[in-house]
Amino acid sequence: MTKKPPLRRRLEVIARPVPIRWLRGPAWLDGEHVVLDCRAASAYEPFASLKDLVRALTAIHAPEDAVVFAERFGLLRGSPASRLVPPLARERVTFFTTTAAELREVVQVYSAVTKAVAGDRNSADFIRAWAQQLYEYVGDGTVMVCSADSGKLPAMLLDASRWVARTLTHHLRDAAPLVYDRTVAGESVPPGTLRIGLEPRSLFECCYLAIALNIAEKEPIDICPTCERAYISEDARQKFCTPACASRARFRRYVEKKKGKPKHENQTR
């Protein structure tokens, strides 16, 4: 008789996000909004390119970035392929930029917590500074209750981790649990094979779900210091998302070092 794996492991195997259909296509800026032409848009499944989706969203800083994102992936909430949408769907630019900034912060705080627990001093200093801002914010009347020993690093690490979990939970509150037959979902399995899934209602929720899954599966996710995109590191020594970003950082350090030298030292003989 084959021994069943532990329940926790079985849950990890069967709990998966449910694919959704979304619209992407021609987009442009109209004042404070990004406009998507749904008449010329095409449908796709965001989960087929989830890592690229999160990387692109966390790279948004300017209105032009939001337009590029909408052309490649669609609006964050307003362009589902499964429901009727207007010919021209629109979303505020600030919704793109604030979502990108919060996702960057979630990833950065989570990464700093894991590194500080492993003994990294720079990450511990980051958490100390970040946690002080959290405590000041909580003092203004937010719901989150912090640890009693909030002045000590272990408590700060715990509160930072709780903030990450609370933020992800808050933005996934509308995602619905769904039990479905894997055959109906297009998988090559016999009928009667059910799976527990989580069904996001928007591209916005897809992004938060992707981060939550990466964290739950202990993927080494971080923010690139050069381009500020989220990325999964393939090596513990990896500090940048691509070799190109690493090269740009080295060149920037070289330029800054040259600027810091007295003028006569930079002159060649």
Secondary structure, DSSP 8 states (H G I E B T S, - for coil): ------HHHHHHHH-EE----EEE--EEEETTEEEEETTS-EEE-GGGGHHHHHHHHHT--SHHHHHHHHHHH--SSS-BSSS---SEEEEEHHHHHHHHHHHHHHHHHHHHHHHHHTT-HHHHHHHHHHHHHHHHHHHTT-S----TTTTSHHHHHHHHHHHHHHHHHHHTTT-EEEEEETTTTT-SS-TT-EEEEEE-SSHHHHHHHHHHHHHHTT--EEE-TTT--EEE-SSTT--SSSHHHHHHHHHHHHHHHHHHS-HHHH---
